[in-house]
Amino acid sequence: MKILFSPSEGKSKLDTHGSINEHSFVFSNLYSKRLEVIQYYQDYITHSSQDDLKKFFGIKDDSEIKELCSNMLDKNTTKAIERYSGVAFDHLDYKSLNSNAQDYIDENVLIFSNLFGPILAKDLIPYYKLKQGEKIKNFNIEKFYKDNFSNALDIFLEDELVVDLRAKFYEKFYIVNKPFLSFTFLKNSKALSHFVKAYRGKILRLLARENIQDKVSLLEKLPSE
């Protein structure tokens, strides 16, 4: 079982480990590709105005700009699943899960970071900001990761049941190349949008808490309402 998940623009400032290296991420053989993106990111923020940086980071004031502009390779890190702190992650409530459920998430959840690309929940990332969909001049981050990581992801997911809980935007990073499960959340036969992030977090929590490994078990454990 592997679960594909979106990141969040909200992030905690928790630091538990040292700076990133090739062992910080899944697909260590592609670490140099992640470094290419980081270099584009660093170069852009070094040469951008305050106003451009606020748009790029998705922030409203200048208070964090100095911190956000510091060298990404020098920053301390923590697990991705604890770095992200948006609605879905609040409803997952990773810290309240027992160790078995946390291990399940660490090993089986792939988060599609706007900056670092596809990473496991246990991978170590620093505090950063990058507003969804922002471009670095003519460099398209989503396309770069799709072009360079899709083959590795195909192999990684080949023998796994895949549950795709991502927002549609993150299909730009990777399109699943095999049958997979996904969810549409409905109310009165109409697709919901407002509470979808919360439901994704709740579904991931259910998968982890119940140690779901196959489609039958998943369907049995889903609430009927």
Secondary structure, 3 states (H helix, E strand, C coil): CEEEECCCCCECCCCCECCCCHHHCCCHHHHHHHHHHHHHHHHHHHCCCHHHHHHHHCCCCCCCHHHHCCCHHHCCEEEHHHHECCHHHHHHCHHHCCHHHHHHHHHHEEEEECCCEEEECCCEEECCCCCCCCCECCECHHHHHHHHHHHHHHHHHCCCCEEECCCHHHHHCCCCCCCCEECCCEECCEECCCCHHHHHHHHHHHHHHCCCCCHHHHHHHCCCC
